Amino acid sequence: MRRIAAMTGVTAMALSAGCEWLVTTPSLYGTVTVDVQQRNGAPVAGATLILYTGTRPMGYAETNAGGSHVFHDVPAGAYGVRVVAPLGYVRLEDLAGGPPSDVNDKLEIGTSLSAAAHFTLLKDGLGTVVAEVTQPDGTPVAQVPLTLYSATGPLRSAMTDGAGRFVFDSIPLGGYGVRIVPGAAYTDSGEPGIVVHDGIFVDEGSREVIRFQVAQCMGTLAVTVRDETGTGVPGSVLSVYSPSEVVLEARTGADGLYAFRNVSCGSYGVRVRPPVGWSVVDGRGTSFNDGLIVHRGTVTSTTLTAQVVSARATLRVRVMDETGAPVAGAHITLYTFDGTYRDVLTATDGQVLLDGIPTDRQYGVRVDPPSGYTVTAGRGSSFVDGLTFTDGQLLDVAFRVAHR
């Protein structure tokens, strides 16, 4: 490629004028190295290369078995290289459109005596697309519907397996996309129900791994139970329900509040069962609230109202042995559906007096005899339930225990 021109009259005049650089500085020559590969780094042999400057070709060559060629003795200047794909190969833009990838016209031989150009071609053949669906912490998501599609429409549909993945194999050369339908557990209202990943290119031997990350749609449902004065009612039993079932239960804290965290997005209702000594008027806003929508990352709040039960009654419990003698130290438990309300021991006269009992619900009372005594287990012997009271009532219950 090196050319030596004869000295012209102009050159001679320049030399006689003392332009010493024309004599002391030799012309600069360098190399242009070209590599052509597949996306996986495999060399592409037999690709035609054209080295040019401006609009003038400067050299032609083909890549060798290693997918490369070096143009030697390239004079200083600006150059470009164009690659022509051999049979069985295509350019990326042949599938996806866009700017040309077969030209590099930004090469310069100057201070640096070498320049390099790199090209990537796609080889006609079969490849693989792997779709993986996980939560942000890496937990796989199984049974997610997914579809492989091209510009002409859907090609294959499948479900992720227990590892949250599916392999689409034997996919021909082309451009593709994968879409998934995460499902209600991962989608909030107003969010698209489909997640798409496109711009996937498959050529011979390629293995494209497409990763989807879906976060469970969760928010917080905060429920407060207050009395008529606005004071929180602790110990209230809250039941959160969906249209088909009760999904969560908890008790309010000392401030009358409980926050159900990590509740799946959706519509819910909540019902309250107040503690002993409190009652609620059945109705929306008092004993229950529904139509509560939980959104991703938000707090949905609601308040229910209870009132103090003013009507009170008294229960007297007596414990005797087989002879009718009083039994001291017997354990007496007064309980409701929600659990224990009072725990006391009989006095030396074998009796306890439980006063101030709210009349808003049914009760049960149970005896556990002291050491040295036994009692037959069963309704009417070791316990009595279904007890109801009226305001100001005194109710008597007696138990008989036997010496061991």
JONOR-V247398 format. One record per helix or strand. SS is the DSSP state (hx for helix, st for strand). FROM is the first residue (numbers start at 0). TO is the last residue. If there is no record, write none. Layout:
BEGIN
ss->SS from->FROM to->TO
ss->SS from->FROM to->TO
END
This chain:
BEGIN
ss->hx from->8 to->15
ss->hx from->20 to->23
ss->st from->28 to->36
ss->st from->42 to->42
ss->st from->47 to->52
ss->st from->55 to->61
ss->st from->67 to->74
ss->st from->76 to->83
ss->st from->88 to->89
ss->hx from->91 to->95
ss->st from->102 to->108
ss->st from->113 to->119
ss->st from->121 to->122
ss->st from->125 to->133
ss->st from->139 to->139
ss->st from->144 to->149
ss->st from->152 to->158
ss->st from->164 to->171
ss->st from->173 to->180
ss->hx from->183 to->185
ss->st from->194 to->201
ss->st from->206 to->212
ss->st from->217 to->225
ss->st from->231 to->231
ss->st from->236 to->240
ss->st from->245 to->250
ss->st from->256 to->263
ss->st from->265 to->272
ss->st from->277 to->278
ss->st from->283 to->283
ss->st from->287 to->293
ss->st from->298 to->304
ss->st from->306 to->307
ss->st from->311 to->319
ss->st from->325 to->325
ss->st from->330 to->335
ss->st from->338 to->344
ss->st from->350 to->357
ss->st from->362 to->367
ss->st from->372 to->373
ss->st from->378 to->378
ss->st from->382 to->386
ss->st from->393 to->399
ss->st from->401 to->402
END
